[in-house]
Amino acid sequence: MYETLSEDYDRFVNWDNRLAYEMPFIESRIELLTGGTQRRLDVLDSACGTGMHAIALARSGHRVSGADLFPQMVEKSRRNAVNAGVAVRFETTGLGKVAAVFGEEKFDLVLCLGNSLPHLLSADELAAALQDFAACLRPGGMVLIQNRNFDAVMQHRERWMEPQVHREGNTEWIFQRFYDFQDDGLIQFNIVTLKNEPGKGWASSVASTRLRPQLHAELEAALVDAGFTGIRAFGSMAGEDFSAASSGNLVLTAVRP
């Protein structure tokens, strides 16, 4: 999916709205880590996509690195950082293998946002990724995970997500996301892209990938097994309380002792 989606990803996401909504919560976690001193932190954005959270944090003065499995996303991240006039180190590597790439470099905060962790299709892969996050962190450092609330998705079999629309001049894109629930317990995640260009009309394409729905109880237990403490659950990146029945997201923070 993401090799083909990389060039359209920043059209698919309304970054002005998303960052305005999500960055205050991230900044509040940073304030907890700094004790209100506003010192610069070392931050790693794992599964960084096109790097927009990393770039926003670099603009705030933090030392930021990003990593993504797909070289197309990493290349787009580097271009976005240059265009933003900030220095961010981006590397190509997948979840579970980040610490090996960054070596002795340690971080105060590791982000795993945008429902990235459910792309790991087994409990063993999840455990390896969380252990990898712990290896990347300094003692007292925090991991912040943002997943969809799959407790509600699986209970209600929520299949369809709100379409996203983007315009550039006279060209229009519509992105429609939906799930196929599979017999093995996994989910096929599909994005239909409709593109309308002047003189060409509408063209369509479909990209798909598989997800493993990580429920709240499993993810908290996996964090404990990886050695994390102080685990807190939120229902969104606005910091509201988590409800397994109704929250749109599962946002977890946890601390490496």
Secondary structure, DSSP 8 states (H G I E B T S, - for coil): -HHHHTTTHHHHS-HHHHHHHHHHHHHHHHHHHHTT-----EEEEET-TTSHHHHHHHHTT-EEEEEES-HHHHHHHHHHHHHHT---EEEE--TT-HHHHHTT--EEEEEE-TT-GGG--SHHHHHHHHHHHHHHEEEEEEEEEEEE-HHHHHHHT--B---EEEEETTEEEEEEEEEEE-TTS-EEEEEEEEEEETTTEEEEEEEEEEE----HHHHHHHHHHTT-EEEEEESSTT--B--TTT-SEEEEEEE--
